[in-house]
Amino acid sequence: MTLTGLTHPDMSWNSNEIMTIAAARSLKNGMICFVGIGIPSTAAILAKSMHAPDIFLIYESGTIDTNPKKLPLSIGDGELANNSLSVVGMPEIFNYWLQPGRVDIGFLGAAQIDKFGNINTTFIGNHYREPKVRLPGAGGATEIAGACKEVVIILKHSERAFVEKLDFITSIGHGDGPQSRHRLGLIGNGPSAVITDLGILQPDPETLELTLVQLHPGITVDQVKRNTGWKLKVAEKLTTTPNPKKIELENVRALIATSSLKPKE
Amino acid sequence: MSKNLSKFKSLKDAISEYVSDGDMIAIEGFTHLIPFAAAHEIIRQGKTNLTAVRLTPDLVYDQLIGSGCVSKVIFSFVGNPGVGSLHRFKDAYLNDWPKPLEIEEHTHAGLTNRYIAGASGLPFAILRGYSGSDLIKETKNIAFINSPFSDEQILAVAAINPDITIIHAQQADMNGNVMLWGIVGSSKEAIFAAKKVIVTVEEIVDKFQPQFNSIIIPAVLINCVVLQPNGAWPSYASGYYERDNDQYIKWDIISKDRESFQEWLQSEIFAKVSL
């Protein structure tokens, strides 16, 4: 997990900060949100410190209505348990909260993503039994992706991560297009946005193919295309992410400063 | 005087009496209350050919795998939480060092429901899970079945019944009942699913004082209680000590190559004796 990115020339924030801020802005106050560790968690805590104080955060470790003050290193840190309404076992989290569709939004990371927002967190390579790079696997993500009313995926843009074909589908997005989720009997609506360090992609309303809809300040369409491994479609009405506010930058920096991990360059 | 004095054992005796080569073992505790001391005693006693079940193998299984105790691991998230990879797991799985390692991979929801089925004495549990995931092609012990009451398919996961489950808890009382609080993960289900249960505890108290979100495991479910202060380090025991995040970060370096891992094994495991 990288906590700082390269600073943009002539700008006073870095790529991780803008990505985290954009993700935080996608959360609405009062939502029930299922959060993964890393940048998704940073973004959710940031949202809670600003425009969404009543957001109801659930972590897979069992913490309900979680209100962490600093960044947890792991999904089960005492920081999460000690600042929650209650702590429950995993059967309640997965079977009673997630499975029936009680969660409004799932916040996930990924190692690889394809044009339909399917994600891979299992391995890179040609064969499951002989992976080139073995990744952690599903954890809670597969059922989060299936059952949350919507899913937001947060990851850095690169040609290696945004691929034409996944090496392995760990968690389903929009499958191979319209009706895929319905055929699989999934109750959630799937990915509503992919938020990266360069901009925001959303599924096309008809084809469900991820389309560039928003650029972060100072980023060009060409830059995004170069970092996408499929022929990226661009929305007719392309918007620009509003510049981070001073309070957003102050809060995200204060949060990242509480991490146990030393920032990597 | 305690009714259940015979239930209290030393760690050495508990592991030697209840853990056998070839067992299916579940060492649970989700990030919190991971029974590291018990796992280290398993390494010290050279147990082999274990099938090791755990949602998150974490450092504890990386250490058991690197020591050659494990021939198969059943899991749902294999990483060093917040830090990166488990190098000993990868070396065993990809390079057969020190031994070949078989894997069976699930999701958290799936593996939790395997424990639930085991705990309930049922052949399988059902869930809405794995749909659309390639895991379906690779993972044993899961199958879609038709719902008898509606027009849909639902996933069944086979029960899992470990020969032995080991957990760590904050407290035991004099009768061998156990209380734990904070994050409990799937520990309760792993206990009910198991044929035998060992619990290591931070402290033995006269009488439990209720704590925020505490759960009690009655002594009748437990074969053996071990007093093992600090037994969850470098994970944590809420109310006793915090997670040693630095140790998790250091493990990334210690475990990266075989030599430094073996040095760690000598100095931190074999040079230390369990009472």
Interface residues (C-beta under 8 A of the other chain):
Chain A: M1 I37 G38 E60 S61 G62 T63 P72 L73 S74 I75 G76 D77 G78 L80 A81 N82 S86 V87 V88 G89 M90 P91 F94 N95 L98 Q99 N118 T122 Y128 E130 P131 R134 L135 P136 G137 A138 G139 G140 A141 T142 E143 A145 G146 A147 F168 I169 T170 S171 I172 G175 S180 R181 L184 G185 L186 I187 S260 L261
Chain B: F30 T31 H32 L55 T56 F75 S76 F77 V78 G79 P81 G82 V83 S85 K90 Y93 L94 E105 H106 T107 H108 A109 T112 N113 I116 L127 R128 G129 Y130 S131 G132 S133 D134 L135 E138 E152 Q153 W181 G182 I183 V184 G185 S186 S187 K188 E189 F212 N213 Y236 S238 E242 R243 N245 D246 Y248 I249
